[in-house]
């Protein structure tokens, strides 16, 4: 898959990087990435991926834009309130990069629909705050052998991990917390969404381009209040109900 003159100029800073170059950029152009949840994490991730030249982005989200989203979901404008998130985001992404194909899917991802929604994707980014959705995404990514980039935020902190086989996401979160700390329940500082969204996009780019060391089997934990980050290794759970023996 070749790059035209417009793409060569657009992605010039990528092409200069030894870890990306022409080969990596063509891999990005040939890739399809699913973004599950086009909100605080998924929205900024999708914008970064469109700017990076990913060939196709599949946006999966059943919700409409609400006024409270705009504090952190910078892919939307005030005029988008009430509109489908995937439709509004698709317009923004095409305006950013017309070379990217956007595949909006305004439907809920469930255990029954997950395989159909994620089939044919090279990487999946999960930025939702729903345990059951995350569990379904993890199970299907494992069965389809598709790398999963998982990003989450809450209050002043966030985390990003990459899962390819074992350990899987369910090894990290085997059961739903009794009091799930969603953004609606505990709040979140707006700029944190961009940080974790961009880190999620960065991991996806590394996976596709074959650059550096993705966070495979590791979790990057970011503390916005202290401005610190640490990386911890995730152990495979031999009793995991999803990937265990």
C-alpha positions, 0 to 999 in steps of 0.5 A: 500500500503506497502513500500519495504526495499529500500523505507523504507531506502530512506524515513527514514527521513520522517518516523521519522516525527510524521506528516508523518510516515508510514501512510503519506508515504503510502499516498504519494506512492498512490497519483498522482499529476499533474504538469502543466508547467514543468518550473521554478516553476513546475520543482523544484516542480516535483523534490521535489515530486519525491524525497518525494516518490509521486507514480505518477507524471503527467507532462503537458507542450507542450514546448521544452527546450530553452537556456534561461530556464537554468538560473532557470530551474535546472531540465534541462541540456545544452544537453536538449536544443531543447528537449521536456520539459516533456521528459527531465524532466521525465528522470531526475525524474526517475533517481532521484527515480525509484519508481515514475511513470512519465506520460509525456503529451506534449500537451497544457492545454486548456479549452477543454483539461483540464479535460482529462489531470487532471482527476484522480489526487489527487492534481494539481500544477500550475506553468505556467505564462499564465492567460488562462491556470491558469483559465482553471486549476482552473475551472477544479480543482473546478469541479473535487473537486481537491486541487490546489496549485498555484505558481508564480514568477516574478522579485524578488518575488513569491507567493504560494496559495492553493485553495480547493473550495471557495475561488478559484483562480479566486477570487484572479485574476478575470481578466487578468492583462492588462500587464501580468508580465511574466518572459520573460517580466520583468525578474526573479532571478533564485534561486527564482524558486527553492524557490517557486517550493519547497514551492509548493511541500511542500504544496502538500505533506502536503495535501496528508499526512494530515500534518500541516496546508496547505495554504488553502484560503491563499497566502504566498508572498515572497520577495527575495530582503528583505528576508521577507515573509507574509501570507494573507487570500483570501476572496471569491468573491460572484460575482466570475464567477467560484465559486460564487453563 
